């Protein structure tokens, strides 16, 4: 978590503590407080969606690297460099890692879409 995110979380926690105390005293929620809460929820969904998209991009890049590593092992086995069985096994491990990364990227894209959908629903 970045320092900015930590500061934002700490400020929000303090605000929520104060708001909870006010509610326990019987204070009413003002229109401005409701508006700010809706705005913060909107911003949180936006940040979450962006984080999921960045994570998906990183998983996609990792999958590409694993795919390339698998190709290198296949080429080495084909060229007779080292132990072909070891190269084939390593290539398979890289392919499995690439598939896992692609699956994680898909999950992150799905989660980003869910955050964006929730943001649209909150605005409606």
PyMOL commands that set and color helices and strands:
alter all, ss='L'
color gray80, all
select helices_A, chain A and resi 3-24+31-79+84-123
alter helices_A, ss='H'
color red, helices_A
deselect
rebuild
show_as cartoon
